[in-house]
Amino acid sequence: MIRSAKASDAKELYQLESSIFTKEDFGLALYSFYYHINKNELFIHEQSGKIVGYILWLKRKKYYRLYSLCIAKEFQGKGVAKKLLDFSFKNIVAPCYQLEVKVDNTKAIKLYEKYGFKKSKVLKKFYSNQQDGYLMVR
């Protein structure tokens, strides 16, 4: 089941985030989840009462920015990210969508390209470990 996140989900979201992302990946702090639940679009995918993935969209004046897409390790490659993207595009209508992704994250890049995202430019030393990223736009 996919639904909008609630404040009561914040701790579980933080635990999932911490298990997948490092600080180099711009991992979110617990207080950030409370903020985003109230201010942005944060959708979660639950299975058997457990959050197995989430997608976070930041609303900007003229577009939405996909800030984070996180899937539990045991659910990666099982269509959860696709379901979250499908749900997002049905529930968020915007003239433009943007995201950043590491240049070596080929699985994510291929997924985003399937949804019509195109590489717009290289973001030199974008990540804290000095790794480059792509700005992708749909």
SVG drawing of the C-alpha trace seen along z (x, -y; Angstrom):
<svg xmlns="http://www.w3.org/2000/svg" viewBox="-3 -30 39 39">
<polyline fill="none" stroke="black" stroke-width="0.4" points="0.0,0.0 1.2,-3.5 0.1,-6.5 1.2,-9.9 3.6,-9.8 2.4,-10.9 4.4,-12.3 4.1,-8.9 6.1,-7.4 9.2,-9.7 11.2,-7.4 10.7,-4.4 11.6,-6.5 14.8,-7.7 15.7,-4.1 15.2,-3.1 17.1,-6.1 20.0,-5.3 20.2,-1.8 20.6,-2.8 22.2,-6.3 25.4,-7.7 26.1,-11.4 27.9,-11.5 24.6,-10.7 22.9,-13.6 21.2,-11.3 18.3,-13.0 18.2,-13.5 15.2,-12.5 14.0,-16.1 14.1,-16.5 11.5,-13.8 9.1,-15.7 9.7,-18.8 9.2,-17.2 6.0,-15.3 4.5,-18.7 5.9,-20.8 6.5,-18.5 5.2,-15.3 6.5,-12.2 4.9,-9.0 5.6,-5.6 5.2,-2.1 4.1,0.3 4.1,4.1 2.8,6.1 2.7,2.9 6.4,2.1 7.7,-0.8 9.8,0.7 10.3,-2.4 9.6,-6.1 9.8,-8.9 10.3,-12.5 9.3,-15.4 10.2,-19.0 7.7,-21.5 9.3,-24.5 7.6,-27.5 7.6,-26.0 8.6,-22.3 8.9,-19.4 12.3,-18.1 12.7,-14.4 14.9,-14.7 15.1,-11.1 13.9,-7.7 14.8,-5.0 14.0,-1.3 14.9,1.3 17.7,3.6 15.5,6.7 12.9,5.0 15.3,3.5 14.7,4.8 11.2,5.9 9.3,2.9 8.8,0.8 10.6,-2.2 8.4,-1.9 5.3,-1.8 6.3,-4.9 7.1,-6.8 3.8,-5.7 1.9,-6.9 3.8,-10.1 3.1,-11.0 -0.6,-10.2 -0.8,-12.4 1.6,-15.3 0.9,-17.3 3.6,-19.7 5.0,-21.2 8.5,-20.0 10.2,-17.5 13.9,-17.5 16.4,-15.3 20.0,-14.7 21.7,-11.3 25.3,-10.1 26.9,-9.6 27.7,-5.9 24.2,-5.0 23.3,-3.3 20.3,-1.4 18.7,-4.7 19.6,-6.5 18.0,-3.8 14.8,-3.8 14.5,-7.6 15.1,-7.5 12.2,-5.1 10.0,-7.8 11.1,-10.4 13.9,-12.1 16.8,-13.3 20.3,-14.2 20.4,-18.0 23.9,-18.7 26.8,-17.3 27.1,-18.6 30.8,-18.6 31.8,-17.5 28.1,-17.7 28.3,-15.1 30.3,-15.6 32.8,-12.9 33.5,-15.1 31.6,-12.7 29.9,-14.1 26.2,-13.9 23.7,-14.5 20.8,-16.9 17.9,-15.1 14.8,-16.8 11.4,-15.6"/>
</svg>
